[in-house]
Amino acid sequence: MKKLPRMLTKVLILSFFLGSNVLAQENQLGEGFFSPRTDALETLYLYNIPNSRAGRQEKPIDSITFIKQYESHIDAIGYAPKGFAPFNEKLDYGVFILKVKRLGIDFTEIVINENTGKTAYVHTSNGTFMTWGQFLLNCHSVEFLNKNQKVFDHPLVKSAGRIVDPANFRSRYIMGDWMEVEILADDYNTVKGKGWIRWKKNGKLLINYNLFA
Protein backbone atom coordinates (compact mmCIF):
# COMPACT_ATOMS: atom_id res chain seq x y z
CA MET A 1 0.00 0.00 0.00
CA LYS A 2 1.43 3.36 -1.04
CA LYS A 3 1.91 6.07 1.56
CA LEU A 4 0.28 9.45 1.04
CA PRO A 5 2.60 12.40 0.40
CA ARG A 6 3.48 14.17 3.66
CA MET A 7 1.86 17.45 2.57
CA LEU A 8 -1.40 15.69 1.61
CA THR A 9 -1.40 13.86 4.93
CA LYS A 10 -1.08 17.18 6.79
CA VAL A 11 -3.93 18.69 4.77
CA LEU A 12 -6.22 15.72 5.53
CA ILE A 13 -5.42 15.86 9.24
CA LEU A 14 -6.01 19.63 9.34
CA SER A 15 -9.30 19.24 7.47
CA PHE A 16 -10.42 16.59 9.96
CA PHE A 17 -9.76 18.81 12.98
CA LEU A 18 -11.27 21.90 11.34
CA GLY A 19 -14.37 19.90 10.44
CA SER A 20 -14.65 18.59 13.99
CA ASN A 21 -14.30 22.14 15.34
CA VAL A 22 -17.06 23.48 13.08
CA LEU A 23 -19.32 20.60 14.13
CA ALA A 24 -18.65 21.34 17.80
CA GLN A 25 -19.45 25.02 17.25
CA GLU A 26 -22.72 24.22 15.47
CA ASN A 27 -23.76 21.98 18.36
CA GLN A 28 -23.57 24.88 20.82
CA LEU A 29 -26.96 26.17 19.68
CA GLY A 30 -28.45 22.72 19.27
CA GLU A 31 -31.17 21.86 16.77
CA GLY A 32 -33.93 23.92 18.35
CA PHE A 33 -36.32 23.43 21.25
CA PHE A 34 -38.62 20.82 22.77
CA SER A 35 -41.83 21.71 24.61
CA PRO A 36 -43.57 18.88 26.51
CA ARG A 37 -47.20 18.17 25.59
CA THR A 38 -48.52 19.20 28.98
CA ASP A 39 -52.09 19.07 27.67
CA ALA A 40 -51.75 15.32 27.22
CA LEU A 41 -49.34 14.16 29.94
CA GLU A 42 -48.51 14.86 33.56
CA THR A 43 -45.11 13.16 33.61
CA LEU A 44 -42.27 13.52 31.13
CA TYR A 45 -40.04 10.45 31.44
CA LEU A 46 -36.29 10.76 30.91
CA TYR A 47 -34.10 8.02 29.44
CA ASN A 48 -30.44 7.15 28.93
CA ILE A 49 -29.15 6.52 25.41
CA PRO A 50 -31.98 4.43 23.90
CA ASN A 51 -31.25 0.86 22.87
CA SER A 52 -31.30 0.37 19.13
CA ARG A 53 -32.94 -3.07 19.21
CA ALA A 54 -36.45 -2.92 17.80
CA GLY A 55 -39.23 -3.68 20.26
CA ARG A 56 -37.11 -3.25 23.37
CA GLN A 57 -38.98 -1.51 26.19
CA GLU A 58 -36.83 1.30 27.57
CA LYS A 59 -36.84 1.99 31.32
CA PRO A 60 -36.85 5.66 32.39
CA ILE A 61 -33.98 6.85 34.57
CA ASP A 62 -35.85 9.88 35.91
CA SER A 63 -38.80 12.14 35.19
CA ILE A 64 -40.28 15.63 35.31
CA THR A 65 -43.79 15.91 36.74
CA PHE A 66 -46.24 18.77 36.32
CA ILE A 67 -48.82 20.24 38.67
CA LYS A 68 -51.88 21.44 36.78
CA GLN A 69 -55.00 23.14 38.02
CA TYR A 70 -56.46 23.08 34.51
CA GLU A 71 -55.70 20.54 31.80
CA SER A 72 -54.11 23.03 29.41
CA HIS A 73 -51.97 25.00 31.87
CA ILE A 74 -48.99 24.05 34.05
CA ASP A 75 -49.10 25.72 37.45
CA ALA A 76 -45.79 24.33 38.71
CA ILE A 77 -43.23 21.58 38.38
CA GLY A 78 -43.92 18.94 40.98
CA TYR A 79 -40.63 17.09 40.58
CA ALA A 80 -37.50 17.44 38.46
CA PRO A 81 -34.02 15.88 38.58
CA LYS A 82 -31.44 17.49 40.87
CA GLY A 83 -29.80 20.43 39.12
CA PHE A 84 -32.60 20.77 36.58
CA ALA A 85 -32.03 24.02 34.65
CA PRO A 86 -34.05 24.28 31.41
CA PHE A 87 -33.42 26.77 28.62
CA ASN A 88 -36.44 28.82 29.60
CA GLU A 89 -39.19 28.33 32.14
CA LYS A 90 -41.91 30.88 32.86
CA LEU A 91 -44.90 28.83 33.80
CA ASP A 92 -47.23 31.76 34.52
CA TYR A 93 -46.89 32.63 30.81
CA GLY A 94 -47.12 29.02 29.67
CA VAL A 95 -43.45 28.92 28.64
CA PHE A 96 -41.45 25.76 29.25
CA ILE A 97 -38.83 24.92 26.64
CA LEU A 98 -35.77 22.70 26.60
CA LYS A 99 -32.90 22.90 24.13
CA VAL A 100 -32.61 20.01 21.69
CA LYS A 101 -29.15 18.58 21.12
CA ARG A 102 -30.25 15.79 18.79
CA LEU A 103 -33.65 15.49 17.14
CA GLY A 104 -34.80 11.93 16.49
CA ILE A 105 -37.78 10.01 15.16
CA ASP A 106 -38.41 7.98 18.32
CA PHE A 107 -36.22 9.69 20.94
CA THR A 108 -34.92 13.26 21.17
CA GLU A 109 -31.91 14.29 23.24
CA ILE A 110 -32.63 17.39 25.33
CA VAL A 111 -30.48 19.54 27.61
CA ILE A 112 -31.75 19.29 31.19
CA ASN A 113 -29.03 21.50 32.70
CA GLU A 114 -28.00 24.55 30.67
CA ASN A 115 -25.11 25.24 33.06
CA THR A 116 -23.41 21.86 32.75
CA GLY A 117 -24.75 20.69 29.39
CA LYS A 118 -26.18 17.51 30.93
CA THR A 119 -28.67 15.78 28.62
CA ALA A 120 -31.31 13.07 28.68
CA TYR A 121 -33.62 11.49 26.12
CA VAL A 122 -37.40 11.85 25.84
CA HIS A 123 -39.97 10.30 23.55
CA THR A 124 -40.20 12.66 20.57
CA SER A 125 -43.98 12.20 20.46
CA ASN A 126 -44.28 13.61 24.01
CA GLY A 127 -43.59 17.16 22.87
CA THR A 128 -43.47 19.63 20.03
CA PHE A 129 -40.33 20.80 18.23
CA MET A 130 -39.51 24.44 17.49
CA THR A 131 -36.55 25.72 15.47
CA TRP A 132 -34.38 28.65 16.55
CA GLY A 133 -36.00 30.68 13.79
CA GLN A 134 -39.50 30.00 15.09
CA PHE A 135 -38.37 30.83 18.61
CA LEU A 136 -36.88 34.19 17.61
CA LEU A 137 -39.88 35.13 15.48
CA ASN A 138 -42.05 34.68 18.58
CA CYS A 139 -39.86 36.85 20.82
CA HIS A 140 -40.96 40.37 21.69
CA SER A 141 -37.66 41.86 20.49
CA VAL A 142 -33.97 41.17 19.92
CA GLU A 143 -30.85 43.27 20.53
CA PHE A 144 -27.20 43.23 19.53
CA LEU A 145 -24.63 41.78 21.88
CA ASN A 146 -22.28 44.72 21.33
CA LYS A 147 -22.59 48.27 19.97
CA ASN A 148 -20.29 47.65 16.99
CA GLN A 149 -22.62 45.25 15.22
CA LYS A 150 -24.25 46.62 12.07
CA VAL A 151 -27.54 46.59 10.22
CA PHE A 152 -27.31 45.75 6.52
CA ASP A 153 -29.47 46.56 3.52
CA HIS A 154 -29.21 42.98 2.28
CA PRO A 155 -28.32 39.65 3.92
CA LEU A 156 -24.68 39.86 2.84
CA VAL A 157 -21.79 41.29 4.81
CA LYS A 158 -20.51 42.89 1.59
CA SER A 159 -23.52 45.20 1.44
CA ALA A 160 -23.41 48.59 3.12
CA GLY A 161 -23.74 48.28 6.88
CA ARG A 162 -24.62 50.92 9.45
CA ILE A 163 -24.65 51.21 13.23
CA VAL A 164 -28.02 52.11 14.73
CA ASP A 165 -28.83 53.47 18.17
CA PRO A 166 -30.77 52.13 19.97
CA ALA A 167 -30.14 48.64 18.56
CA ASN A 168 -33.62 47.26 19.26
CA PHE A 169 -35.27 45.05 16.67
CA ARG A 170 -38.37 43.01 15.94
CA SER A 171 -37.88 39.85 13.88
CA ARG A 172 -39.74 39.60 10.57
CA TYR A 173 -38.06 36.81 8.61
CA ILE A 174 -35.27 34.29 9.19
CA MET A 175 -32.98 33.17 6.37
CA GLY A 176 -30.04 31.03 7.46
CA ASP A 177 -27.72 33.11 9.66
CA TRP A 178 -29.63 36.28 8.78
CA MET A 179 -32.75 37.96 10.11
CA GLU A 180 -34.82 40.69 8.48
CA VAL A 181 -35.89 43.11 11.20
CA GLU A 182 -37.84 46.23 11.99
CA ILE A 183 -35.62 48.80 13.71
CA LEU A 184 -37.37 50.02 16.86
CA ALA A 185 -37.15 53.21 18.88
CA ASP A 186 -36.59 53.31 22.64
CA ASP A 187 -40.28 52.65 23.28
CA TYR A 188 -40.03 49.34 21.34
CA ASN A 189 -43.19 50.33 19.45
CA THR A 190 -42.17 52.99 16.94
CA VAL A 191 -40.64 51.50 13.77
CA LYS A 192 -37.71 53.58 12.50
CA GLY A 193 -36.89 51.43 9.49
CA LYS A 194 -36.01 47.96 8.27
CA GLY A 195 -32.84 46.02 7.59
CA TRP A 196 -30.97 42.74 7.93
CA ILE A 197 -28.85 41.60 10.86
CA ARG A 198 -26.72 38.53 11.37
CA TRP A 199 -28.16 36.63 14.36
CA LYS A 200 -25.64 33.78 14.51
CA LYS A 201 -22.20 32.84 13.21
CA ASN A 202 -20.35 29.53 13.51
CA GLY A 203 -23.02 28.18 15.81
CA LYS A 204 -22.89 31.10 18.24
CA LEU A 205 -25.57 33.70 18.96
CA LEU A 206 -24.81 37.30 18.00
CA ILE A 207 -27.93 38.72 19.66
CA ASN A 208 -29.83 38.89 22.92
CA TYR A 209 -33.56 38.12 22.86
CA ASN A 210 -36.50 39.30 24.96
CA LEU A 211 -39.38 36.86 25.20
CA PHE A 212 -41.76 39.46 26.63
CA ALA A 213 -42.21 43.22 26.63
C-alpha positions as CSV (number, residue, x, y, z in Angstrom):
1,M,0.0,0.0,0.0
2,K,1.4,3.4,-1.0
3,K,1.9,6.1,1.6
4,L,0.3,9.4,1.0
5,P,2.6,12.4,0.4
6,R,3.5,14.2,3.7
7,M,1.9,17.4,2.6
8,L,-1.4,15.7,1.6
9,T,-1.4,13.9,4.9
10,K,-1.1,17.2,6.8
11,V,-3.9,18.7,4.8
12,L,-6.2,15.7,5.5
13,I,-5.4,15.9,9.2
14,L,-6.0,19.6,9.3
15,S,-9.3,19.2,7.5
16,F,-10.4,16.6,10.0
17,F,-9.8,18.8,13.0
18,L,-11.3,21.9,11.3
19,G,-14.4,19.9,10.4
20,S,-14.7,18.6,14.0
21,N,-14.3,22.1,15.3
22,V,-17.1,23.5,13.1
23,L,-19.3,20.6,14.1
24,A,-18.6,21.3,17.8
25,Q,-19.5,25.0,17.2
26,E,-22.7,24.2,15.5
27,N,-23.8,22.0,18.4
28,Q,-23.6,24.9,20.8
29,L,-27.0,26.2,19.7
30,G,-28.5,22.7,19.3
31,E,-31.2,21.9,16.8
32,G,-33.9,23.9,18.3
33,F,-36.3,23.4,21.3
34,F,-38.6,20.8,22.8
35,S,-41.8,21.7,24.6
36,P,-43.6,18.9,26.5
37,R,-47.2,18.2,25.6
38,T,-48.5,19.2,29.0
39,D,-52.1,19.1,27.7
40,A,-51.7,15.3,27.2
41,L,-49.3,14.2,29.9
42,E,-48.5,14.9,33.6
43,T,-45.1,13.2,33.6
44,L,-42.3,13.5,31.1
45,Y,-40.0,10.4,31.4
46,L,-36.3,10.8,30.9
47,Y,-34.1,8.0,29.4
48,N,-30.4,7.2,28.9
49,I,-29.1,6.5,25.4
50,P,-32.0,4.4,23.9
51,N,-31.2,0.9,22.9
52,S,-31.3,0.4,19.1
53,R,-32.9,-3.1,19.2
54,A,-36.4,-2.9,17.8
55,G,-39.2,-3.7,20.3
56,R,-37.1,-3.2,23.4
57,Q,-39.0,-1.5,26.2
58,E,-36.8,1.3,27.6
59,K,-36.8,2.0,31.3
60,P,-36.8,5.7,32.4
61,I,-34.0,6.9,34.6
62,D,-35.9,9.9,35.9
63,S,-38.8,12.1,35.2
64,I,-40.3,15.6,35.3
65,T,-43.8,15.9,36.7
66,F,-46.2,18.8,36.3
67,I,-48.8,20.2,38.7
68,K,-51.9,21.4,36.8
69,Q,-55.0,23.1,38.0
70,Y,-56.5,23.1,34.5
71,E,-55.7,20.5,31.8
72,S,-54.1,23.0,29.4
73,H,-52.0,25.0,31.9
74,I,-49.0,24.1,34.1
75,D,-49.1,25.7,37.4
76,A,-45.8,24.3,38.7
77,I,-43.2,21.6,38.4
78,G,-43.9,18.9,41.0
79,Y,-40.6,17.1,40.6
80,A,-37.5,17.4,38.5
81,P,-34.0,15.9,38.6
82,K,-31.4,17.5,40.9
83,G,-29.8,20.4,39.1
84,F,-32.6,20.8,36.6
85,A,-32.0,24.0,34.6
86,P,-34.0,24.3,31.4
87,F,-33.4,26.8,28.6
88,N,-36.4,28.8,29.6
89,E,-39.2,28.3,32.1
90,K,-41.9,30.9,32.9
91,L,-44.9,28.8,33.8
92,D,-47.2,31.8,34.5
93,Y,-46.9,32.6,30.8
94,G,-47.1,29.0,29.7
95,V,-43.4,28.9,28.6
96,F,-41.5,25.8,29.3
97,I,-38.8,24.9,26.6
98,L,-35.8,22.7,26.6
99,K,-32.9,22.9,24.1
100,V,-32.6,20.0,21.7
101,K,-29.1,18.6,21.1
102,R,-30.2,15.8,18.8
103,L,-33.7,15.5,17.1
104,G,-34.8,11.9,16.5
105,I,-37.8,10.0,15.2
106,D,-38.4,8.0,18.3
107,F,-36.2,9.7,20.9
108,T,-34.9,13.3,21.2
109,E,-31.9,14.3,23.2
110,I,-32.6,17.4,25.3
111,V,-30.5,19.5,27.6
112,I,-31.8,19.3,31.2
113,N,-29.0,21.5,32.7
114,E,-28.0,24.5,30.7
115,N,-25.1,25.2,33.1
116,T,-23.4,21.9,32.7
117,G,-24.8,20.7,29.4
118,K,-26.2,17.5,30.9
119,T,-28.7,15.8,28.6
120,A,-31.3,13.1,28.7
121,Y,-33.6,11.5,26.1
122,V,-37.4,11.9,25.8
123,H,-40.0,10.3,23.6
124,T,-40.2,12.7,20.6
125,S,-44.0,12.2,20.5
126,N,-44.3,13.6,24.0
127,G,-43.6,17.2,22.9
128,T,-43.5,19.6,20.0
129,F,-40.3,20.8,18.2
130,M,-39.5,24.4,17.5
131,T,-36.5,25.7,15.5
132,W,-34.4,28.7,16.6
133,G,-36.0,30.7,13.8
134,Q,-39.5,30.0,15.1
135,F,-38.4,30.8,18.6
136,L,-36.9,34.2,17.6
137,L,-39.9,35.1,15.5
138,N,-42.1,34.7,18.6
139,C,-39.9,36.9,20.8
140,H,-41.0,40.4,21.7
141,S,-37.7,41.9,20.5
142,V,-34.0,41.2,19.9
143,E,-30.9,43.3,20.5
144,F,-27.2,43.2,19.5
145,L,-24.6,41.8,21.9
146,N,-22.3,44.7,21.3
147,K,-22.6,48.3,20.0
148,N,-20.3,47.7,17.0
149,Q,-22.6,45.3,15.2
150,K,-24.3,46.6,12.1
151,V,-27.5,46.6,10.2
152,F,-27.3,45.7,6.5
153,D,-29.5,46.6,3.5
154,H,-29.2,43.0,2.3
155,P,-28.3,39.7,3.9
156,L,-24.7,39.9,2.8
157,V,-21.8,41.3,4.8
158,K,-20.5,42.9,1.6
159,S,-23.5,45.2,1.4
160,A,-23.4,48.6,3.1
161,G,-23.7,48.3,6.9
162,R,-24.6,50.9,9.4
163,I,-24.6,51.2,13.2
164,V,-28.0,52.1,14.7
165,D,-28.8,53.5,18.2
166,P,-30.8,52.1,20.0
167,A,-30.1,48.6,18.6
168,N,-33.6,47.3,19.3
169,F,-35.3,45.1,16.7
170,R,-38.4,43.0,15.9
171,S,-37.9,39.8,13.9
172,R,-39.7,39.6,10.6
173,Y,-38.1,36.8,8.6
174,I,-35.3,34.3,9.2
175,M,-33.0,33.2,6.4
176,G,-30.0,31.0,7.5
177,D,-27.7,33.1,9.7
178,W,-29.6,36.3,8.8
179,M,-32.8,38.0,10.1
180,E,-34.8,40.7,8.5
181,V,-35.9,43.1,11.2
182,E,-37.8,46.2,12.0
183,I,-35.6,48.8,13.7
184,L,-37.4,50.0,16.9
185,A,-37.2,53.2,18.9
186,D,-36.6,53.3,22.6
187,D,-40.3,52.6,23.3
188,Y,-40.0,49.3,21.3
189,N,-43.2,50.3,19.4
190,T,-42.2,53.0,16.9
191,V,-40.6,51.5,13.8
192,K,-37.7,53.6,12.5
193,G,-36.9,51.4,9.5
194,K,-36.0,48.0,8.3
195,G,-32.8,46.0,7.6
196,W,-31.0,42.7,7.9
197,I,-28.8,41.6,10.9
198,R,-26.7,38.5,11.4
199,W,-28.2,36.6,14.4
200,K,-25.6,33.8,14.5
201,K,-22.2,32.8,13.2
202,N,-20.3,29.5,13.5
203,G,-23.0,28.2,15.8
204,K,-22.9,31.1,18.2
205,L,-25.6,33.7,19.0
206,L,-24.8,37.3,18.0
207,I,-27.9,38.7,19.7
208,N,-29.8,38.9,22.9
209,Y,-33.6,38.1,22.9
210,N,-36.5,39.3,25.0
211,L,-39.4,36.9,25.2
212,F,-41.8,39.5,26.6
213,A,-42.2,43.2,26.6
